[in-house]
Amino acid sequence: MKSYFVFEKRYHPQLIIMKSKTSQVIRDWAKSKLQSVDAGHDWWHIERVMINAKKLYTIEGGDWGVIELAVLLHDVPDPKFFDEEKMLQEIIAVLNEEQLPQDDIEHILQIIQNLSFSKQWSHNGFDSLEYRIVQDADRLDAIGAIGIARAFSYGGHKGREFYNPDKKPQQYNDAMAYRKSDSPTINHFYEKLLLLKDLMKTEAGKKMALQRHEYMEGFLQQFYSEMGQ
């Protein structure tokens, strides 16, 4: 799947129309699936990740068609909200209905299935430039000012304490323990958010992450100051 906006627009005007329609169909379908999730994973999250992905793609390159569809679909099978296997099957069905090439469908699925932080314990070795861009774009939305807002939004959604000095940050060894964690939201900074800067996989993503990481460090300093610590 080549870029919707460059080669195909120039040489294949009918194909660009078809693929634009495909993108809109996938967008509408994914948006309908994400209506019931919390504010940190809703459609605005998808829009922000798309903005990040476009910035990274402009610098890093890659196949924009695959990147775009992976961004649109990446949270549909999130096990925090859905039956992962059921949603993956639905994604396969809708991509097949749009008659995407099987290589592109497989690529998109591999990106989605290996994207989240919890997948680090079950990663199957898959890698591609498009995967790195989508993962970095998603992780950028988990840090900085928006990352802070998302963390407290999700903590409230799950009924968690936002701070408890008697509960120390944990180190997780598998996805199940990570997903079942009920740690206070402040602990989540040490268990995930502050780790993401060093997990970025593109050079552009690393640079974009640095400022957001420093903003979180400043927030924590202010937080502890107001707690009298």
PELIN-V692908 format. One record per residue. N is the residue number from 1. RES is the residue in one letter. D_CENTER is the distance of its C-alpha to the mean C-alpha in whole Angstrom. Layout:
<<N & RES & D_CENTER> <N & RES & D_CENTER>>
This chain:
<<1 & M & 21> <2 & K & 22> <3 & S & 21> <4 & Y & 22> <5 & F & 23> <6 & V & 26> <7 & F & 27> <8 & E & 27> <9 & K & 28> <10 & R & 31> <11 & Y & 33> <12 & H & 31> <13 & P & 31> <14 & Q & 32> <15 & L & 28> <16 & I & 26> <17 & I & 27> <18 & M & 26> <19 & K & 23> <20 & S & 22> <21 & K & 23> <22 & T & 21> <23 & S & 18> <24 & Q & 20> <25 & V & 20> <26 & I & 17> <27 & R & 15> <28 & D & 18> <29 & W & 18> <30 & A & 14> <31 & K & 15> <32 & S & 18> <33 & K & 16> <34 & L & 13> <35 & Q & 17> <36 & S & 17> <37 & V & 14> <38 & D & 14> <39 & A & 14> <40 & G & 11> <41 & H & 9> <42 & D & 11> <43 & W & 12> <44 & W & 12> <45 & H & 8> <46 & I & 8> <47 & E & 11> <48 & R & 10> <49 & V & 7> <50 & M & 10> <51 & I & 12> <52 & N & 10> <53 & A & 10> <54 & K & 14> <55 & K & 15> <56 & L & 14> <57 & Y & 15> <58 & T & 18> <59 & I & 19> <60 & E & 18> <61 & G & 19> <62 & G & 18> <63 & D & 18> <64 & W & 16> <65 & G & 17> <66 & V & 15> <67 & I & 12> <68 & E & 12> <69 & L & 12> <70 & A & 9> <71 & V & 7> <72 & L & 10> <73 & L & 10> <74 & H & 6> <75 & D & 7> <76 & V & 11> <77 & P & 12> <78 & D & 10> <79 & P & 13> <80 & K & 13> <81 & F & 14> <82 & F & 15> <83 & D & 18> <84 & E & 15> <85 & E & 18> <86 & K & 19> <87 & M & 16> <88 & L & 16> <89 & Q & 19> <90 & E & 19> <91 & I & 16> <92 & I & 19> <93 & A & 22> <94 & V & 20> <95 & L & 19> <96 & N & 23> <97 & E & 24> <98 & E & 23> <99 & Q & 25> <100 & L & 22> <101 & P & 24> <102 & Q & 23> <103 & D & 22> <104 & D & 19> <105 & I & 18> <106 & E & 18> <107 & H & 16> <108 & I & 13> <109 & L & 14> <110 & Q & 14> <111 & I & 10> <112 & I & 9> <113 & Q & 11> <114 & N & 11> <115 & L & 7> <116 & S & 7> <117 & F & 9> <118 & S & 12> <119 & K & 12> <120 & Q & 14> <121 & W & 17> <122 & S & 17> <123 & H & 15> <124 & N & 18> <125 & G & 18> <126 & F & 17> <127 & D & 16> <128 & S & 16> <129 & L & 15> <130 & E & 13> <131 & Y & 11> <132 & R & 11> <133 & I & 10> <134 & V & 7> <135 & Q & 6> <136 & D & 8> <137 & A & 7> <138 & D & 3> <139 & R & 6> <140 & L & 8> <141 & D & 7> <142 & A & 8> <143 & I & 11> <144 & G & 14> <145 & A & 16> <146 & I & 13> <147 & G & 12> <148 & I & 15> <149 & A & 15> <150 & R & 12> <151 & A & 14> <152 & F & 17> <153 & S & 16> <154 & Y & 15> <155 & G & 18> <156 & G & 20> <157 & H & 19> <158 & K & 19> <159 & G & 23> <160 & R & 22> <161 & E & 24> <162 & F & 23> <163 & Y & 25> <164 & N & 28> <165 & P & 30> <166 & D & 31> <167 & K & 28> <168 & K & 26> <169 & P & 23> <170 & Q & 22> <171 & Q & 22> <172 & Y & 20> <173 & N & 21> <174 & D & 19> <175 & A & 16> <176 & M & 19> <177 & A & 20> <178 & Y & 17> <179 & R & 16> <180 & K & 19> <181 & S & 20> <182 & D & 21> <183 & S & 21> <184 & P & 22> <185 & T & 19> <186 & I & 21> <187 & N & 20> <188 & H & 17> <189 & F & 17> <190 & Y & 19> <191 & E & 17> <192 & K & 14> <193 & L & 13> <194 & L & 16> <195 & L & 15> <196 & L & 12> <197 & K & 14> <198 & D & 16> <199 & L & 13> <200 & M & 12> <201 & K & 14> <202 & T & 15> <203 & E & 18> <204 & A & 16> <205 & G & 13> <206 & K & 16> <207 & K & 18> <208 & M & 15> <209 & A & 14> <210 & L & 18> <211 & Q & 19> <212 & R & 16> <213 & H & 17> <214 & E & 20> <215 & Y & 20> <216 & M & 19> <217 & E & 22> <218 & G & 24> <219 & F & 23> <220 & L & 23> <221 & Q & 27> <222 & Q & 28> <223 & F & 26> <224 & Y & 29> <225 & S & 32> <226 & E & 32> <227 & M & 32> <228 & G & 35> <229 & Q & 34>>
